[in-house]
Amino acid sequence: MHSPFVYDLVTNCFYDKRKYKEYKLLKHYRKDLLKNNTTIQVTDFGAGSRVFTSNKRTISAIAKIVGIPKKRARFLFRLVNYLGCKNNLELGTSLGIGAAALAANKKSNLTSIEGCPQTAEVARKQLKKFNIKNVKLIVGEFEEILSKIVTQPEEKSKTSKDSQEHQQQPKNNKHQTNLAQQTSFDLIYFDGHHTKEATLKYFQQLLSSAHNNSVFVFDDIHWSAEMEEAWGEIKAHPKVRVTIDTFFLGLVFFRKEQAKQHFTIRL
């Protein structure tokens, strides 16, 4: 391994064996969902489910089958912690297991977008129940919400007054509150639409919000042949300098000071 940055990341984050107190929070958050047999109507904007045959699903089944696994949730917490990510974004809240992991570090703030209203409502109640206050949950289709909260390059020269006026507009949707535009994010977790077209579209839409030390984390990069194609195109993008393939997750870094390198490292 020729990159000191990646070596330190793997040594001190990937393979960090410390027992963080936040792991208990994540464990109880998941266990509470696994006990909830309430049925909800799921609106699926993504590639669909390989398991569920109906859009009526119990919360416990969603948590068990769709929810991010314990090992991956703990890794997301460590990644935010190790890199010092303060301003983060998640595409695909689901029941909030990933959101809880990304927001377990109370010094960070997370904006999480979910397309399904009923799923989002479960996540909202669950986050409140476990006193996770640093998550701003927004309900809506990704592309529409991102167009409102992500500052595009040509807009970055606008004054902060525009942003303040935007925040003071009347609220049309109780879920879509305080949509202040962001210039950049430290970490973006892509866990929504598992299709090549959608993955590349959101990647391009969010590129302008990446700074030199940002990390993009893509879930299920080997979920299908077209997701592997999307991952290949992301790796080849000229702004991407370092990628790490953990099999389930793909990490993307934009560090201009580094030579372009691709790593395969299992968690």
C-alpha positions in Angstrom: 0.0 0.0 0.0 1.7 3.2 -1.2 -0.6 5.8 0.2 0.1 7.0 3.8 -3.4 8.4 3.8 -5.0 5.1 3.0 -2.7 3.2 5.2 -3.7 5.4 8.2 -7.3 5.2 7.3 -7.3 1.4 7.2 -5.2 1.0 10.3 -7.0 3.5 12.5 -10.6 3.4 11.1 -11.3 0.2 9.1 -9.6 -2.1 11.7 -10.2 0.0 14.8 -11.2 -2.6 17.4 -12.2 -0.2 20.2 -15.6 -0.6 21.7 -17.3 2.7 21.3 -20.2 3.6 23.6 -22.1 4.6 20.5 -22.2 1.0 19.4 -24.8 0.4 22.2 -27.0 3.1 20.8 -26.9 1.5 17.3 -27.6 -1.9 18.8 -30.6 -0.8 20.7 -31.9 1.3 17.8 -31.9 -1.8 15.6 -33.3 -4.1 18.2 -36.2 -1.8 18.8 -37.1 -1.8 15.1 -36.8 -5.6 15.0 -39.5 -5.9 17.6 -41.9 -3.6 15.7 -44.4 -5.6 13.7 -46.4 -2.6 12.5 -47.2 -2.8 8.8 -46.5 0.2 6.6 -47.0 1.0 2.9 -43.7 1.4 1.2 -43.2 3.7 -1.8 -40.2 2.5 -3.7 -38.5 4.9 -6.1 -35.4 2.7 -6.6 -34.5 -0.5 -8.3 -37.1 -2.4 -6.3 -36.8 -5.3 -3.8 -35.4 -8.8 -4.6 -37.1 -10.1 -1.5 -40.5 -8.4 -0.9 -43.4 -9.1 -3.2 -45.7 -6.5 -1.8 -45.3 -2.8 -0.9 -47.0 -3.6 2.4 -44.2 -4.6 4.8 -43.7 -4.9 8.5 -41.1 -2.6 10.1 -39.3 -5.6 11.6 -38.9 -7.2 8.2 -37.6 -4.0 6.6 -35.1 -3.7 9.5 -34.0 -7.3 9.1 -33.8 -7.5 5.3 -33.2 -3.9 4.1 -31.5 -2.2 7.1 -27.8 -1.7 7.0 -26.0 -4.5 8.8 -24.4 -4.0 12.2 -20.8 -4.2 10.9 -21.4 -1.6 8.2 -23.3 0.8 10.6 -20.4 0.7 13.0 -18.0 1.4 10.1 -20.0 4.5 9.1 -19.8 5.8 12.6 -16.0 5.2 12.7 -15.6 6.9 9.3 -17.4 10.1 10.4 -15.4 10.0 13.6 -12.0 9.4 12.1 -12.3 11.9 9.3 -14.0 14.5 11.5 -16.9 14.9 9.1 -19.2 17.7 10.4 -21.6 18.3 7.5 -23.0 15.1 6.0 -25.7 14.0 3.6 -27.5 10.7 3.2 -29.6 9.6 0.2 -32.0 7.0 1.4 -33.0 7.2 5.1 -35.1 4.1 5.2 -35.7 3.4 8.9 -32.8 5.5 10.0 -30.3 2.8 11.0 -27.7 4.4 8.7 -28.7 7.9 9.8 -28.2 6.9 13.4 -24.7 5.6 12.6 -23.8 8.7 10.7 -25.2 11.0 13.4 -24.0 9.1 16.5 -21.1 11.5 16.7 -22.9 14.5 18.2 -20.4 17.0 16.7 -21.7 16.1 13.2 -24.9 17.2 11.4 -26.7 15.0 8.9 -29.2 15.9 6.2 -31.0 12.7 5.3 -33.5 12.4 2.3 -36.1 9.7 2.1 -38.6 9.2 -0.7 -41.2 7.1 1.1 -43.4 9.2 3.5 -44.4 6.3 5.8 -40.9 4.9 6.1 -39.6 8.4 6.8 -42.2 8.9 9.6 -41.0 5.7 11.3 -37.4 6.9 11.0 -38.4 10.3 12.4 -40.1 8.8 15.4 -37.2 6.4 16.0 -34.5 9.1 15.9 -36.6 11.2 18.3 -37.1 8.1 20.6 -33.3 7.6 20.8 -32.6 11.3 21.3 -30.7 11.7 18.0 -31.2 15.4 17.4 -28.6 16.2 14.8 -30.5 14.7 11.8 -32.5 16.9 9.5 -34.9 14.4 7.7 -36.4 15.6 4.4 -39.1 13.7 2.5 -39.2 13.9 -1.3 -37.6 12.6 -4.5 -33.8 12.9 -4.4 -33.3 15.0 -7.6 -35.9 17.6 -6.6 -34.6 18.0 -3.0 -31.0 18.1 -4.1 -31.8 20.9 -6.6 -33.0 22.9 -3.6 -30.3 22.2 -1.0 -27.1 21.8 -3.2 -25.4 25.0 -4.4 -24.3 24.6 -8.0 -21.0 26.1 -9.1 -22.7 29.1 -10.8 -24.6 29.8 -7.7 -21.7 29.9 -5.3 -21.1 33.5 -5.9 -24.5 34.5 -4.6 -24.7 36.3 -1.2 -25.7 34.6 2.0 -28.7 37.0 1.9 -30.3 34.8 -0.8 -30.0 31.8 1.5 -31.5 33.6 4.4 -34.5 34.7 2.3 -34.9 31.1 1.1 -35.1 29.9 4.7 -37.8 32.4 5.5 -40.2 31.3 2.7 -43.5 29.7 3.9 -43.4 26.0 4.6 -45.5 24.0 2.1 -44.6 20.6 3.5 -44.0 19.8 7.2 -41.2 17.4 6.2 -39.4 19.9 3.9 -38.2 22.4 6.4 -35.2 24.7 6.5 -33.9 23.8 3.0 -30.9 26.1 3.2 -28.4 25.5 0.4 -25.1 23.9 1.1 -21.8 24.7 -0.6 -20.2 21.5 0.4 -20.5 18.3 2.3 -17.8 16.4 4.2 -19.4 13.0 3.6 -22.2 11.8 1.3 -23.7 8.3 1.7 -25.5 7.1 -1.4 -28.0 4.4 -0.3 -31.1 5.0 -2.4 -31.6 4.1 -6.0 -29.5 1.0 -6.9 -29.5 1.6 -10.6 -26.6 2.8 -12.8 -28.5 5.7 -14.2 -29.6 7.1 -10.8 -26.3 6.5 -9.2 -24.4 8.4 -11.8 -27.0 11.1 -12.0 -26.7 11.8 -8.2 -22.9 11.5 -8.3 -22.8 14.2 -11.0 -25.3 16.4 -9.3 -23.4 16.3 -6.0 -19.8 16.6 -7.4 -19.9 20.4 -6.9 -20.5 19.8 -3.2 -17.3 17.8 -2.8 -14.2 19.6 -1.4 -10.7 18.3 -1.3 -11.2 16.2 1.8 -14.8 15.0 1.1 -15.7 11.3 0.9 -18.5 9.8 -1.1 -19.7 6.4 0.2 -21.7 4.2 -2.3 -23.7 1.3 -0.9 -24.0 -2.0 -2.8 -21.6 -1.3 -5.6 -21.7 -5.0 -6.6 -25.4 -5.4 -6.2 -25.9 -5.8 -10.0 -23.9 -5.7 -13.2 -25.1 -2.1 -13.9 -24.1 -1.0 -10.4 -20.7 -2.4 -11.1 -20.7 -0.4 -14.3 -21.6 2.7 -12.4 -18.8 2.1 -9.9 -16.4 1.7 -12.8 -17.4 5.0 -14.3 -17.1 6.8 -11.0 -13.6 5.4 -10.4 -12.6 6.7 -13.9 -13.9 10.2 -13.3 -11.1 12.8 -13.5 -12.0 14.4 -10.2 -11.8 11.1 -8.4 -8.3 10.4 -7.0 -8.6 7.5 -4.5 -11.2 4.7 -4.3 -11.6 1.9 -1.9 -13.8 -1.2 -2.7 -14.8 -3.0 0.4 -17.2 -5.1 -1.7 -20.4 -3.8 -0.1 -19.3 -0.2 0.1 -17.3 2.0 -2.3 -15.4 4.9 -0.9 -14.4 7.8 -3.1 -11.9 10.6 -2.3 -11.0 13.7 -4.2 -7.6 14.6 -2.6 -5.8 16.5 -5.4 -2.4 16.0 -3.7 -2.6 12.2 -4.3 -1.9 10.1 -7.3 -4.9 8.3 -8.7 -5.1 4.9 -7.0 -7.7 2.2 -6.5 -7.7 -0.2 -3.6 -9.7 -3.3 -2.7 -9.8 -3.7 1.1 -12.3 -5.9 3.0 -13.8 -4.7 6.2 
